[in-house]
Amino acid sequence: RQFPGCGNIVTFSQFLFIAVEGFIFEANFGRKRPAIPIRYYFIMVAMFFTVSVVNNYALNLNIAMPLHMIFRSGSLIASMALGIIILKKRYSVSKYTSIALVSLGIFTCTFMSAKQVASDSSLNEEDGLQVFLWWLLGIAALTFALLMSARMGIFQETLYKQFGKHSKEALFYNHALPLPGFLLLAPNIYHHAVLFSQSELFQVPVIGLTLPIMWFYLLMNVITQYVCIRGVFILTTECTSLTVTLVVTLRKFVSLIFSILYFRNPFTAWHWLGTAFVFVGTLMYTEVWNSLGPFLARWRKRPKEE
């Protein structure tokens, strides 16, 4: 919020931390050979890096964080579309219905945000048009990142079928191989590092260390991001895809609510309706209702206590 263009230094810090941790504990200082050929990781990483950078830059194009979160929740649409085109998959009516709900939700939120941008009374007509065009470019960037992310998921699924699941290895290579790419963003990263160092001083509780508050925020972000993504990768090996999708969906919902309430982002009743469509559609897609049905049936049939 203080530095909207700081996405690159945040992403670089996350990648560097996870890469160093993986190099020590997963790759055994480079002595352990990967189970999946390295050339496949290079392809995956090119997609992964592109998605991360494009999503970061979208925030510089008049895209509000709640809309950013909602739009990225539409990954089901992109995955289904590419699954039909590339893998020749066919889905049930309930799957198509859920995708229609998600699409409607994203359209509603996108349309209402467009009206807010276009009707900003503090801008003259020429500036308002320029801001709106930048916003349209941001929507195009999010759409591209969404499709690229879905394509990466299909590529990952194909690799895991061929070579088996290696979540910790994939986590390490997905974060280590893109590091040289950040050299292209070095001026931007250095610029924000200087800005971070000039922020107000903050004394860390308990340990009493004093450092610029933006570096403290970055440290907390890196640690929580590591816990989050490590948890998701572990979850994919321990639980069904239904559980993983449900947990990630609930996490997105909590993030969205927290973003709106804590940062006081503008959110109308139409935005809430669109959000409801997105998450109800996502839950329909995971078929959580079918999973709850047998559980509720057993609960109703249990003998009553005397």
Disulfide bonds with the S-S distance in Angstrom:
none
